[in-house]
Amino acid sequence: MSISLDGPAAIVPGAGGGGFAEYRYYETPGVALGDDERDPDSFATRMADIRSEARQQVMPGAFAQTQKYARMAAKNRGIELPSRD
């Protein structure tokens, strides 16, 4: 497989047997557990919410994932962060 400077950036290609695709990383919205909920039993209890595919989205990169978790933690503590827009 050759690489072209004119090709798309920031993709993870999937390939096999002459077929090609773009691999996309989807992540569920998840849940923010409070300080008193961060234990194996609470985690197991919330597993259906954690794994729910409703409103899942493509994560364009690690920075977007970091922003998502920072916003969840802030909201869980009653802190409103400025909008990204």
Stockholm file with secondary structure:
# STOCKHOLM 1.0

chainA/1-85         MSISLDGPAAIVPGAGGGGFAEYRYYETPGVALGDDERDPDSFATRMADIRSEARQQVMPGAFAQTQKYARMAAKNRGIELPSRD
#=GR chainA/1-85 SS CCCCTTSCSSCEEEEETTEEEEECCEECCCCCCCGGGCSHHHHHHTHHHHHCCTTCEECCSHHHHHHHHHHHHHHHTTCCCCCCC
#=GC SS_cons        CCCCTTSCSSCEEEEETTEEEEECCEECCCCCCCGGGCSHHHHHHTHHHHHCCTTCEECCSHHHHHHHHHHHHHHHTTCCCCCCC
//
